Amino acid sequence: MPIDPRTPVGDYDRIAIEFKALKDRLSELESPTGTQVFRTVAKLEALVNDIQAELADFIANDVETIVDQRVAIALASWFSGSVSIGGNLFVNGTVTAPGARSTPLSSAPNRVTAWLAGDGRLGHTS
């Protein structure tokens, strides 16, 4: 607000008052309007929702794939070649050897003959 020229104020004080009035007007012009603030909040909400959706999608799809791939790589490198067990092996399920040849037993069609050598090797008949 301009100062009344008739007010008894020193020259420096008058300039200081005028600068303060200009500063106040400039601050008011630069301050965001309600619409600008609302748009900013809406943009931030959209970004947060997008991040949440991306994270949920990543957890639902990519994490399982990444873990499966890493486990498969680890198992493949661990079990490649010969497997040696330094203790007892207990199996709570079926042990299968898909490439093994066998001779069917006539008395039990679902069974085949196999052998166990004195050195611990397990085999089948040819």
C-alpha positions in Angstrom: 0.0 0.0 0.0 1.5 3.4 -1.0 2.3 5.8 1.8 0.6 9.1 2.0 3.1 11.7 0.9 1.9 14.0 3.7 3.0 11.5 6.4 6.1 12.7 8.2 8.5 9.9 7.4 12.2 10.0 6.6 13.3 9.4 3.0 14.9 6.0 3.9 11.9 4.9 5.8 9.6 5.9 2.9 11.8 3.8 0.5 11.8 0.9 2.9 8.0 1.0 3.2 7.6 1.2 -0.6 10.0 -1.9 -1.0 8.0 -3.8 1.6 4.8 -3.0 -0.2 6.3 -4.2 -3.5 7.7 -7.3 -1.9 4.3 -8.1 -0.4 2.6 -7.7 -3.8 5.2 -9.8 -5.6 4.8 -12.6 -2.9 1.0 -12.5 -3.4 1.4 -12.8 -7.2 3.8 -15.7 -7.0 1.9 -17.7 -4.4 0.1 -20.7 -5.9 -3.7 -20.5 -6.3 -6.0 -23.1 -4.9 -6.4 -24.6 -8.4 -2.6 -25.0 -8.7 -2.3 -26.6 -5.3 -5.2 -29.0 -6.1 -3.5 -30.0 -9.4 -0.2 -30.6 -7.6 -2.0 -32.8 -5.1 -3.7 -34.7 -7.8 -0.4 -35.3 -9.7 1.2 -36.5 -6.5 -1.7 -38.9 -5.8 -1.5 -40.2 -9.4 2.3 -40.8 -9.0 1.8 -42.6 -5.6 -1.0 -44.8 -7.1 1.2 -45.6 -10.1 4.1 -46.6 -7.9 1.9 -48.8 -5.8 0.4 -50.5 -8.9 3.9 -51.0 -10.4 5.2 -52.5 -7.1 2.2 -54.8 -6.7 2.6 -55.9 -10.4 6.4 -56.5 -9.8 5.7 -58.5 -6.6 2.9 -60.5 -8.3 4.8 -61.4 -11.4 8.5 -60.6 -11.5 9.6 -61.5 -8.0 8.5 -65.1 -8.4 10.1 -65.4 -11.8 13.4 -63.9 -10.5 13.4 -66.3 -7.5 12.6 -69.3 -9.7 15.4 -68.4 -12.1 18.0 -67.9 -9.4 17.0 -71.1 -7.6 17.2 -73.1 -10.9 20.6 -71.6 -11.6 21.8 -72.5 -8.1 20.5 -76.0 -8.3 21.8 -76.6 -11.8 25.3 -75.5 -10.8 25.2 -77.4 -7.5 23.9 -80.7 -9.0 25.7 -80.6 -12.3 27.8 -83.6 -12.9 28.1 -86.3 -10.2 26.3 -85.9 -6.9 28.1 -87.0 -3.8 26.4 -87.3 -0.4 28.7 -87.4 2.7 26.1 -89.1 4.9 22.9 -91.1 4.8 20.4 -90.4 2.1 16.8 -90.7 3.2 14.1 -90.2 0.6 10.5 -89.6 1.6 9.2 -90.1 -1.9 9.9 -91.9 -5.1 13.3 -92.1 -6.7 13.1 -92.2 -10.4 15.7 -92.7 -13.2 13.9 -91.8 -16.4 16.7 -92.9 -18.7 17.3 -96.3 -17.0 16.7 -99.5 -18.9 14.9 -102.3 -17.1 13.5 -105.8 -17.5 9.8 -106.1 -16.6 8.9 -108.8 -14.1 6.3 -111.2 -15.4 4.9 -111.6 -12.0 4.5 -107.9 -11.3 4.0 -105.8 -14.5 4.6 -102.5 -12.7 7.9 -103.6 -11.3 11.3 -104.3 -12.9 14.5 -106.1 -11.7 17.4 -104.2 -10.2 20.6 -105.0 -8.4 22.8 -103.6 -5.7 26.5 -104.3 -6.0 28.8 -104.9 -3.2 30.4 -101.5 -3.7 27.1 -99.8 -3.2 26.2 -99.1 -6.8 22.5 -99.5 -7.7 21.7 -100.7 -11.1 19.2 -102.5 -13.3 19.1 -105.5 -15.6 19.7 -105.0 -19.3 
